[in-house]
Amino acid sequence: MKKVAPNVTLSVRAETTPGTRVYMTGSPAQLGAWNPLKGPELFTDAAAYPKWSASISTEGWPSGGVEYKFVIIEPDGTNVWE
């Protein structure tokens, strides 16, 4: 039987302005190794807003857990770490 890596869905409540992007970044490479633009981008829509979410694979994550943060990138390029 093939082992399937578990996925997790992470969400954050962020009231934003049009053009804003929300990313997750953290310690493992899959989360961008603390570089927000290399981590997964979260998405929202009119029905879910202000909740932003992303589903990601935890394959290869260290067994002791990971550290992560959400980063809001404003339209002017300003980063706001949450």
C-alpha positions as CSV (number, residue, x, y, z in Angstrom):
1,M,0.0,0.0,0.0
2,K,1.4,3.4,-1.0
3,K,1.9,5.8,1.9
4,V,0.1,9.1,1.3
5,A,1.4,12.3,2.8
6,P,-1.1,14.1,4.9
7,N,-2.3,17.5,3.9
8,V,-3.2,20.4,6.2
9,T,-5.3,23.4,5.6
10,L,-4.1,26.5,7.3
11,S,-6.2,29.7,7.6
12,V,-5.8,33.2,8.9
13,R,-8.3,36.0,9.4
14,A,-6.9,39.1,7.6
15,E,-8.8,42.2,6.7
16,T,-7.0,43.5,3.6
17,T,-7.3,45.9,0.7
18,P,-7.7,45.0,-2.9
19,G,-4.3,43.8,-4.4
20,T,-3.0,42.5,-1.1
21,R,-1.5,39.0,-1.1
22,V,-1.2,36.7,1.9
23,Y,1.6,34.1,2.2
24,M,2.7,31.5,4.8
25,T,6.4,31.1,5.5
26,G,8.4,29.1,8.0
27,S,11.2,26.8,8.8
28,P,10.8,23.9,6.3
29,A,11.7,24.4,2.6
30,Q,8.1,23.8,1.6
31,L,7.2,26.9,3.5
32,G,9.9,29.0,1.9
33,A,12.6,28.8,4.6
34,W,11.4,32.1,6.0
35,N,11.2,33.8,2.5
36,P,7.5,34.8,2.2
37,L,7.5,34.8,-1.6
38,K,8.8,31.2,-1.7
39,G,6.1,29.9,0.7
40,P,2.5,29.0,-0.2
41,E,0.1,31.8,-1.1
42,L,-3.2,31.8,0.7
43,F,-6.4,32.6,-1.1
44,T,-9.9,34.0,-0.3
45,D,-13.1,34.7,-2.1
46,A,-16.2,36.9,-1.5
47,A,-17.9,34.1,0.5
48,A,-14.9,33.3,2.7
49,Y,-13.4,36.8,3.2
50,P,-11.7,37.8,5.5
51,K,-10.6,34.2,5.9
52,W,-7.6,33.3,3.8
53,S,-6.6,29.6,3.4
54,A,-4.2,27.2,1.8
55,S,-3.9,23.4,1.7
56,I,-0.4,22.1,1.8
57,S,1.4,18.8,2.0
58,T,3.4,18.0,5.1
59,E,5.5,15.5,3.3
60,G,9.1,15.9,4.4
61,W,8.4,18.1,7.4
62,P,10.5,17.4,10.5
63,S,8.8,15.2,13.0
64,G,9.2,17.7,15.8
65,G,7.0,20.2,14.2
66,V,7.6,23.5,12.3
67,E,7.6,27.2,13.0
68,Y,5.6,29.4,10.7
69,K,4.1,32.8,10.3
70,F,1.6,34.5,8.0
71,V,2.8,37.4,5.9
72,I,0.6,40.1,4.4
73,I,2.1,41.7,1.3
74,E,0.5,45.1,0.6
75,P,0.1,46.3,-2.9
76,D,3.1,48.7,-2.4
77,G,5.3,45.7,-1.5
78,T,5.3,46.3,2.3
79,N,5.5,43.1,4.3
80,V,3.4,42.8,7.5
81,W,4.4,39.7,9.5
82,E,1.6,38.2,11.6
